[in-house]
Amino acid sequence: MGKILVKNKEMVVPGEVIVEGMDYLPAGNVFRENDKIIAETIGLVNVDNRLVKLIPLTGFYKAKKNDVVIGQVRNITFSGWLMDIGCSDLATLNLRDASSDFIDKKADLTKIYNFNDTVIAKITNVTKTGYIDLTMRGPGLTKLRGGRLIKVAASKVPRIIGKQGSMIHIIKEKTNCKVIVGQNGFVWIQSEDPVNEKKAIDTIRLIEKESTTEGLTEKVEGLLK
Amino acid sequence: MSYTKRKDGRKFDEMRKIKAEVGVIKNANGSAKFQIGDTIAIAAVYGPRNLYPKFLQNPEEGKLRCNYNMLSFSVDERIRPGPSRRSKEIGLVTERALSPTVNLKEFPNAVVDVFVEIIQADAGTRCAGICAAAMALADAGIPMKDLVSAVSVGKVGDKLVVDLDKSEEDYEEGATDMPVAILPRSDEISLLQLDGEMEAKEIIKALEMAKKACLELNKIKKEAIRKKYKGEGK
C-alpha cells in the first residue's frame, strides 16, 4: 500500500517526495521516479482518489485549449498576427480566424489589428512544439479599444473573478469600470474617469497580493466604499 | 605546524552562518538571495522567453543559460567590471550544475536566463551562486527534479574542512579548495572542481562531508521558499 508523506493542501517545494508506492498516479506538476511521486514545482498537494497533483503557486501561464485570453499584437505576418499572451512563445492569430467579417487577402493587416492592439481571443490549438493557435470568431471575442492592460499571475485569476464572478462583479459595480479578465492573467480595464480606473487597478493588485486571506470579498467591498 | 583551530571558531565540519531569502527582485520571474558568512549572492531568473539568435534555438527542449558576475566592489580591491575568463567559466559550470535538475521539455525554442551577481565575496562564491540560482529557479516556477545544493570543501594545512573562507583559502602553508554541487535526493554530483592537492582518500572523505553539509543547506533553502509562499492556499 502506498504511503502519502505530506498532508493534503500542504505546500511542497521541488524535489520533495509526496507519495511512496505504486498505487498512486502522478497527474499535474509531479513526476514519478522509481516508486516515488515527487513534486516538480512549488505548489499545494492535491490528492484526489488515486491521482496526485500539485496546484502551482508560481510560474506563468500555460496555454490550454479553449481558454479565453487577452492578447497584444507583437508582430504581423503575411497570413496573420503574432500575439503576446504571456507564454514563452507568441501565439498566432490566422487571417481566416481573425474576424467573423470577410478579410481580403490583399488587405492591409495593420488596418484591422495594429501593433499593440489588445484583443480577446480563444485558444483553438496548442501543439507539442509550443505553437499556439488563436481564433477571434465567436461571441465576445473582439478588439478592445482604449483602456489599459495590467498583468497578474495566471494562478490568481480564479481569485480575481471570485465565486460565480462575485469579486469581479463588485469591482465593476463599485468602480464603474469595464473589466475583462483573461485566463492568462491579462486584465483589461476601462473607465471614463481615470480615478476609478486607478481604484480598480489598486483593488486587483490587492487581491493578487492577498489572494490567500479569508474574507477578501468583504475587505474589497470595504476598500471600494 | 598543523592547522588546529579555525579563525572564526567554527568546527572543521561546520559551515558559516547561512541566510536565504526568496523573491528579492520584483521585476524578475524568480529571484533569491543567499548569504553564507560574508559571501552574498543574488540570483534572478527571467523567462522562459524567446531565444535569439534563432540558430541557438532547440525545437525539442528549452535552454538554460547562466551568467555569473562579480560586482566591482565585492572584493577588497576593486575588480574590473564586465565579463572575464573566470566569470565565463563559472557561468558555464553553474549552468552544468543546474541543468540535470531542470526540465525544459515544455518550453521548446525558449531560453531560461539565470543571472548570478556576487555582491560580496569571501570565498565560495560559485557555490553560493548555485544555491541562489536553484532557489530562484524554483521561485520562477521552472519544473525541477531537485534543489541543487553546493558547498566548498577542502584541506587547510593538514585538516579537512567544510566551507572555506578567504583567510583559509590563503592559508600560508597551503590550502586546497574543492567546490561540490550535489543533488540531495539522489546524491548525484553535478559540480566537482579542485584547486590544489589532495589525496584520493581525502577526497572521498571530503565528499562525505560535503554531502552532509548539502543536506543541511537544502533544509535552509526549503525553509526560505516556504517562508515566501506561506499563507498561500487553504
Interface residues (C-beta under 8 A of the other chain):
Chain A: K9 M11 V13 P14 G15 E16 V17 N29 F31 E33 I38 E40 T41 I42 L44 I55 P56 L57 T58 G59 F60 K62 S88 D89 L90 K128 T129 G130 S211 T212 T213
Chain B: N29 G30 G47 P48 R49 N50 P59 G62 T101 N103 E106 F107 P108 N109 A110 A138 D139 A140 G141 I142 P143 M144 K145 D146 L147 P184 R185 K222 I225 R226 Y229 K230 G231 E232 G233 K234
